[in-house]
Every structure is written in structure tokens, then in C-alpha cells.
Amino acid sequence: MDLNDKARWIRREIVEMAAVAGEGHISSGMSCIEMLVALYYTPGLFQHRPDDPKWEGRDRLWLSKGHGVLPLYPILADRGYFSVPELRTFCQDGSRLGIHAEPACPGIEAVFGSLGHGFNLAVGASLAAKMDGKNHTNVVLLGDGECYEGQIWEAAMFAAHHRLDNLVVMLDRNGMCVCDFTEHIVAQEPFSEKWAAWGWETCKVDGHNIEWLQIALSKAMASRRGFPKILICDTIKGRGISFMENEALWHGGAVTDQGQLDQARAELAEE
């Protein structure tokens, strides 16, 4: 299986899903596709059962960046949680596939959308698993703009204090928020040093290189040395569509203009 081909298919699919719905956070989804592909398609890495989504022994994905759910839907469908044709119901009346992640969709753990919420849930779930002697891993997809929420840093301190080494964060470091670049708003760098200061194992990785992500995730999920882990994944918001890349105005919204839609399809076909 060529996972880069899988990522390209997901990019094309979410453009079509959002075009049908007339809405969706495409650019936010484009930056985290390879991260999710590495997690769900690396053999033996992320333990889950599509035929039994609530299997007690499963690893958990906490999509704290809840508006970035678009690429997760094709992955869940492709892995067998629901049928691929259901993807075209995205954001339609009665659909299980909402603009933010919610547990009506098989394979999604909780309601995600309010930024900071998912990370805190994951920290609590990691502590509970430790106390109950369970061995699964809690993985969080976190946004960098989300880290402006004070509760993120409260939870980061808490996780390190309680030595939650069953917790792995993938930070989507695309450097952008809704309206501007993070370093123009309130500088976040040096990000790695800040997380390390709270007691986290940190690793920087190219968030669009699936092979490197597989290596970093495998090491982080296998490690049980008493430290929570974070992969700071350098990414590009809107990656794959030239008029969308690093453009803040594309934070939310679908490609509905026919000319732009044709251009996006052509660029993704050539990627």
C-alpha cells in the first residue's frame, strides 16, 4: 500500500465532500492528513477494531482539533467503520458526519470542537487508564492555535506531574489560526522548549513525511519511561491546493466556485 497515494486520495475526497455540503474546514484538514494516515495505516501501531469501535483494549484518538475532522472521515470509511458512499452525506440533514467531530460517527471518542477540550479529556482518560492498569495509548491531535487556550498548559503540567507515558500528542504546527499566523498574533516559539520545560518528551518532525511520522509515532507509542510525549509536526495549512496554502481566509469554508474547484481538482490529481 502506497500511503502517499492514500493521502492524495483523502485530499481529493475531502474537497468533494465539502463541495457537496457547501461547507467544511478544508485547509485545517489538509495540514493533518499525513499524521492521521501514519497513525491509522502503519501495521500494528494503532490498535483498533472497526467491527467493534468500543472495544475496551483499543487505542484512543482524541481529536482536540475537532474542526480538522474532514480527513478522518475518509480514513474511518476506508478502514471499515462505515461505508465510503456515506462520505457524501457530510453535513447533510441526519448525517453522522458533522462539521465538528462527534461520537455519533463510529470511531470518534467524544464531542470535539471547543478548542482545548479534547486534550483535557485525553489527559483525564490517560490518568484513569494508569489507575486501572490498562495498557492502551491515548493519542491527541492538537492544533497550534489551540495552544492559546490556558487549559492546554494546565493539562500539560498535570500530565507530566502524573507521569502519563500512555499519552502521545501530535501537534499540527501549521503556524496559523483563523485570521493570521501564530507568530504575528502572540509568538509561540520556542515551542519544543516550552513543552520540554513542563516535563514532556519532545520530537520535531516533518508533518507531511509519512515515513518519518511512522518512525516518530512508533517510538513515542512504544515508550513507557514516565513522560508524556509530543510530536511537533511542521505542516502547511491548506497543503496541496495552491490558492489555499498559508491563506488565513481559507480557515473555514468549502471550494464552491467552479473555477477554483476545477483548479483544486487538477492540482490534487497532479500532486
Beta strands, then each sheet from edge to edge (+ up, - down):
strand 1: 60-62
strand 2: 138-143
strand 3: 167-173
strand 4: 201-206
strand 5: 229-234
sheet 1: 1+ 2+ 3+ 5+ 4+
end
